Amino acid sequence: MNGENIVIRRERESDHRAVEYLVRESFWNVYRPGCLEHFVIHRLRDDPAFVPELDLVMEKDGALIGQNMFMRAVIRADDGRDVPIMTMGPICITPALKRQGYGKLLLDESLARAAALGCGALCFEGNIGFYGKSGFSYASDFGVRYHDLPEGADASFFLCRELIPGYLDGVTGVYAPPEGYFVCEREPEAFEAFDALFPPKEKLRLPGQLV
């Protein structure tokens, strides 16, 4: 990436449709036939938990190639406290440039900006093989449990990183994603209408999908 003109900046309103198209292309047929993520980000921008200062896009030589966004969340601590944290995503890089280092560059800059805003810790659902390279560990290492997950169930997808060292010292409790991430389940007809605004794509059931 040496010599390339890489810019990470806040998303503008004029970027919205291009970002939604990018997200749709990036997630299509990855976790399920088709995808939901483009509608999720469309709605998250108006969610009370949305962090506009961390609504980011990445450009390469003036072209949009990636995005990430953050939401405020809490850990419901076992001692009764609500411990403020953040979560993030969807995060993506355009399919043609995946696995070339751009995703880590975007992630690391995103985390630095979150830390600068005073975010103490981040909980997130992702692959430790990738996110571990940017300092994430299993959330269970911090005593944080994923909501509604049965005891003994595989929680290797549930990750955490402190952005303020020691922020989670003495904290054990439960994390649940902000309700805004479940908009497609609550409003399936609105999702279908929104997706119909984009070019048709074939939905495929592929090995490794979660749903």
C-alpha positions, 0 to 999 in steps of 0.5 A, spaced: 500 500 500 506 504 499 505 510 495 497 509 495 493 515 497 489 512 502 484 517 506 479 515 512 474 520 514 467 521 516 461 519 512 457 524 509 450 524 507 452 524 500 456 517 501 450 514 504 447 510 498 454 508 495 456 506 502 450 501 502 451 499 495 458 497 498 456 493 504 451 489 500 456 487 495 461 485 500 456 481 505 452 478 499 452 471 500 457 471 506 453 469 512 446 467 509 443 467 502 443 475 500 445 479 506 441 484 511 447 489 512 446 494 508 439 495 511 442 495 518 446 501 516 441 505 513 437 504 519 443 505 524 444 512 522 438 514 525 439 510 532 440 513 538 446 509 540 449 511 533 456 514 534 456 519 528 464 521 530 465 514 528 461 513 522 467 512 517 469 511 510 475 509 507 477 511 500 483 509 495 485 514 490 479 517 491 474 511 490 470 508 496 473 502 498 471 501 505 467 503 511 465 502 519 461 504 524 460 504 532 454 504 536 454 505 544 452 499 548 453 497 555 455 491 559 450 489 564 454 487 570 453 482 575 453 487 581 448 491 578 452 497 574 451 498 567 458 499 564 458 503 558 462 500 552 461 500 544 460 495 539 462 496 531 460 494 525 458 492 519 465 493 517 467 491 510 472 492 504 470 492 497 470 485 495 476 486 490 481 488 495 479 484 501 485 480 504 490 485 502 491 489 508 486 494 507 481 491 513 486 491 518 488 499 516 481 501 517 480 497 523 486 500 527 484 507 525 477 506 527 480 503 534 484 509 535 479 514 534 474 510 538 480 511 544 480 518 543 473 519 544 474 516 551 471 509 549 473 504 554 472 497 551 469 494 545 465 488 545 464 485 538 462 479 534 467 476 529 473 472 527 479 471 532 483 470 527 483 477 524 481 481 529 486 478 534 491 481 530 488 488 532 488 486 540 482 483 541 481 477 545 475 472 547 470 476 551 470 470 556 477 472 558 474 479 561 468 475 564 463 478 559 458 473 557 454 473 551 446 474 552 442 468 552 448 464 550 447 457 554 452 455 559 458 451 555 456 453 548 461 455 543 462 463 545 469 463 540 465 468 536 464 473 542 470 478 542 472 484 546 478 489 547 480 494 552 481 501 549 483 504 556 487 499 560 484 496 566 477 499 564 474 492 565 478 490 571 473 487 576 467 487 571 463 481 570 456 481 566 452 480 560 453 484 553 447 484 548 448 488 541 444 494 541 436 493 538 438 497 532 442 491 529 435 487 529 431 491 525 431 486 519 427 481 524 422 486 526 421 489 519 422 484 514 417 487 509 421 494 510 427 490 509 425 487 502 422 494 500 429 497 501 433 491 498 428 492 491 431 499 490 438 495 489 440 491 482 438 484 483 443 479 485 442 471 486 441 469 493 445 462 494 446 457 499 453 456 500 458 452 505 460 456 511 454 460 512 451 461 518 443 462 516 
